[in-house]
Amino acid sequence: MRRIPLKENPPPKRLRRWMVKANELTQTLISETDPEKRKEIIESNSKVWRNKALKKYLMDLSNDKCWYSEAREVYSHYHVDHFRPKNEALDSNGVDQGGYWWLAFDWTNYRICGSVGNTKKGAKFYVKRNKASCHTDLCEDEIICFLDPTDEDDTHKLTFDKTGTIKPLSIDESDWDYERAKYTIENLDLNYEPLKEARKDLWDTCESKLNELQHLMKEYNQNPSALKKGQIRSKLEDLRKLTKPKSEFSTVAIKCLLSSNIEWAQKLALAPA
């Protein structure tokens, strides 16, 4: 999971009419006191969050990748996910805590998610403390269990191993960070088998490139040549590209390099995007 700079990149001018419509609908929801009528307003205007231009804007922020999994194809087609569910929000026991109806048309509540994860997520949204219940409550005060790809801190709470398995970075099962990571992995199906296999393939590719480079660097130091120097530069660039935001599963490539215990590889992984 890489951070998506959503709030720093509001919808562009081409979505001005969309914004006006979304804001009007939000005000209509706030004015409506009947929960059933609010639900009708939301469901009858689902085309708002299914707007193609809106989806393209959100996709552009992630280089056409799912915001949660970093996948392009193996996680199926993309949905515009309501991070905070619009009609109901189920806690860890499946009990409805009350949906975030006032965020149904709020672009800051949208995330791009593969259909596998979005279907599994459904209305799940466990809030440990300070649950917002209406538009006057601050969602920022909530202690939520789902990791949010727009939050820089949250994106660092997951890690991978060479089998392609995603897991909590924390190893202490009593930690809140561990609980959040585990909850997110399970309720977004982030270890969905094709997804895990794709991550394993990338790890294997990175490891192979690392070994090739180590061998080539050793040869160069024993018998330097312009040809070998050029080959090293080219292979380093190939490896560097795998860690960049545009690349699928770039965080897996970064983890592979960091776990190598090779100093130059670790520096490559930590280089600015």
C-alpha positions in Angstrom: 0.0 0.0 0.0 1.4 3.4 -1.1 0.0 6.7 0.2 -2.5 8.3 -2.2 -2.3 12.2 -1.9 -6.1 12.6 -2.2 -6.7 15.7 -0.3 -3.7 17.5 -1.8 -5.2 16.9 -5.2 -8.9 17.9 -5.3 -11.0 17.2 -8.4 -9.9 19.2 -11.4 -11.8 21.9 -13.3 -13.3 19.3 -15.7 -15.3 18.0 -12.7 -16.7 21.3 -11.6 -20.3 20.4 -12.6 -19.8 17.1 -10.8 -18.7 18.9 -7.6 -21.7 21.2 -7.8 -24.1 18.3 -8.1 -22.3 16.3 -5.3 -22.5 19.3 -3.0 -26.1 19.9 -3.8 -27.0 16.3 -3.0 -25.0 16.5 0.3 -27.0 19.5 1.4 -30.2 17.7 0.5 -29.2 14.8 2.6 -28.3 17.1 5.6 -31.7 18.7 5.2 -33.6 15.4 5.1 -34.4 14.0 8.6 -36.0 10.8 7.5 -33.4 8.0 7.3 -35.3 6.0 4.7 -35.7 9.0 2.5 -32.0 9.8 2.8 -31.3 6.2 1.7 -33.6 6.7 -1.3 -31.7 9.9 -2.2 -28.3 8.1 -2.0 -29.4 5.0 -4.0 -31.2 7.0 -6.7 -28.0 9.0 -7.3 -25.5 6.2 -7.4 -24.4 7.5 -10.9 -22.6 10.3 -9.0 -19.8 8.1 -7.7 -19.9 5.9 -10.8 -19.1 8.9 -13.0 -16.4 8.0 -15.5 -14.6 11.3 -15.2 -14.5 11.0 -11.4 -13.2 7.5 -11.7 -10.5 8.5 -14.1 -9.4 11.3 -11.7 -9.2 8.9 -8.8 -7.4 6.3 -11.0 -4.8 8.9 -12.1 -3.8 9.5 -8.5 -2.7 5.8 -8.2 -1.3 5.3 -11.7 -4.3 3.1 -12.5 -3.7 0.8 -9.5 -6.0 -0.3 -6.7 -5.3 1.9 -3.7 -5.3 -1.0 -1.3 -3.5 -3.7 -3.2 -1.4 -1.9 -5.8 -2.8 -4.4 -8.3 -3.8 -3.6 -11.9 -5.4 -6.8 -13.3 -5.2 -9.7 -10.9 -7.6 -8.0 -8.4 -10.3 -7.7 -11.1 -11.9 -4.4 -12.3 -12.1 -1.4 -10.1 -14.9 0.0 -8.0 -15.2 3.5 -6.4 -15.3 2.4 -2.8 -16.9 4.5 0.0 -14.2 4.2 2.6 -16.7 5.1 5.3 -19.8 3.1 4.2 -22.8 5.2 3.2 -25.8 3.3 4.6 -24.5 1.1 7.4 -21.1 0.5 9.1 -20.7 -2.9 10.7 -18.4 -3.4 13.7 -16.2 -6.4 14.3 -19.2 -8.4 15.5 -21.3 -7.5 12.4 -23.4 -5.0 14.3 -24.5 -1.8 12.5 -23.0 1.3 14.1 -24.7 3.6 11.7 -23.6 4.6 8.2 -22.0 7.8 7.0 -24.9 9.0 4.8 -23.5 12.6 4.7 -20.3 11.3 3.0 -22.1 9.5 0.2 -21.2 12.2 -2.4 -18.0 13.5 -0.7 -15.0 12.9 -3.0 -12.7 12.8 0.1 -14.4 9.6 1.1 -13.8 7.8 -2.2 -11.1 5.1 -2.7 -10.3 3.0 -5.8 -10.6 -0.7 -5.0 -10.5 -3.9 -6.9 -13.9 -5.7 -7.0 -12.5 -8.6 -5.0 -11.6 -6.4 -2.0 -14.6 -4.1 -2.3 -17.0 -7.1 -2.3 -15.3 -8.5 0.7 -15.3 -5.2 2.5 -18.9 -4.4 1.9 -20.3 -2.4 4.8 -17.6 -3.4 7.3 -16.1 -0.5 9.2 -15.1 -1.1 12.8 -14.6 2.1 14.8 -13.0 1.4 18.2 -13.7 4.9 19.7 -15.4 8.2 18.9 -17.8 7.0 16.2 -19.2 9.8 14.1 -23.0 9.7 13.8 -23.9 12.7 11.8 -22.4 15.5 9.6 -21.5 17.7 12.6 -19.2 15.0 14.1 -15.5 15.0 13.2 -14.5 11.8 11.4 -10.9 12.8 12.2 -11.5 12.0 15.8 -12.5 8.4 15.1 -10.2 5.6 16.1 -10.8 3.3 13.0 -9.6 -0.2 12.3 -9.3 -0.1 8.5 -6.0 1.2 7.3 -6.5 4.2 5.0 -4.3 4.4 1.8 -4.5 8.2 2.0 -2.8 8.2 5.4 1.0 8.1 5.2 1.3 6.4 8.7 -1.2 3.7 7.8 0.7 2.7 4.6 3.7 1.7 6.7 1.8 -0.8 8.9 1.9 -3.7 6.4 4.8 -5.8 5.1 5.4 -8.8 2.8 7.5 -11.9 2.7 9.0 -13.8 -0.3 5.9 -16.0 -0.7 4.0 -12.9 -1.6 2.0 -13.0 1.7 1.0 -9.6 3.1 1.0 -9.4 6.9 1.1 -6.9 9.8 4.5 -5.1 10.2 4.0 -5.4 14.0 4.6 -8.9 15.4 2.9 -8.1 18.7 -0.7 -9.5 18.5 -1.8 -7.2 21.3 -0.8 -4.1 19.4 -3.5 -1.9 17.9 -1.3 -1.6 14.8 -1.3 -5.4 14.5 -5.0 -5.5 15.0 -5.6 -2.9 12.3 -3.3 -4.5 9.8 -4.9 -7.9 10.4 -8.4 -6.5 10.1 -7.6 -4.7 6.9 -5.9 -7.8 5.3 -8.8 -10.1 6.2 -11.6 -7.7 5.3 -10.1 -6.7 1.9 -9.0 -10.2 1.0 -5.4 -8.9 0.4 -4.1 -12.4 0.5 -6.4 -13.5 -2.4 -4.4 -16.2 -4.1 -3.8 -14.6 -7.5 -2.8 -11.5 -5.8 -0.4 -13.3 -3.6 1.1 -15.2 -6.6 1.6 -12.0 -8.5 3.5 -10.5 -5.5 5.6 -13.7 -5.2 6.5 -13.4 -8.9 7.6 -9.8 -8.5 9.7 -10.8 -5.4 11.4 -13.5 -7.4 12.1 -11.1 -10.2 13.7 -8.6 -7.8 15.7 -11.3 -6.2 17.0 -12.5 -9.5 17.9 -9.0 -10.6 19.7 -8.5 -7.3 21.8 -11.6 -7.8 22.6 -10.7 -11.4 23.8 -7.2 -10.3 25.9 -8.6 -7.4 27.6 -11.0 -9.8 28.2 -8.2 -12.4 29.5 -5.8 -9.8 32.0 -8.4 -8.6 33.2 -9.0 -12.1 33.5 -5.3 -12.7 35.6 -4.8 -9.6 37.9 -7.6 -10.7 38.1 -6.6 -14.3 36.6 -3.1 -14.9 35.3 -2.2 -18.4 33.0 0.5 -19.9 30.8 -2.3 -21.1 30.3 -3.8 -17.7 29.8 -0.3 -16.2 27.0 0.3 -18.7 25.4 -3.0 -18.0 25.4 -2.3 -14.3 23.8 1.2 -14.9 21.1 -0.3 -17.1 20.2 -3.1 -14.7 20.1 -0.7 -11.7 17.6 1.4 -13.6 15.5 -1.7 -14.3 15.5 -2.5 -10.6 14.8 1.1 -9.6 11.7 1.3 -11.9 10.2 -1.6 -9.9 10.2 0.5 -6.8 8.5 3.6 -8.3 4.8 4.5 -7.8 3.9 3.7 -11.4 5.0 0.1 -11.0 2.6 -2.6 -9.9 3.3 -3.9 -6.4 6.1 -1.4 -5.9 6.0 -1.8 -2.1 6.8 -5.5 -2.6 9.9 -4.6 -4.6 10.9 -2.1 -1.9 10.5 -4.7 0.8 12.6 -7.3 -1.2 15.4 -4.8 -1.5 15.3 -3.8 2.1 15.4 -7.4 3.3 18.5 -8.2 1.1 21.0 -6.9 3.7 22.9 -5.4 0.7 23.7 -1.8 1.4 23.4 -0.4 -2.2 20.1 -2.3 -2.6 18.7 -0.8 0.6 19.7 2.7 -0.5 18.0 2.1 -3.8 14.8 1.1 -2.0 14.8 4.2 0.2 15.6 6.6 -2.6 12.9 9.3 -3.1 10.1 8.3 -5.4 
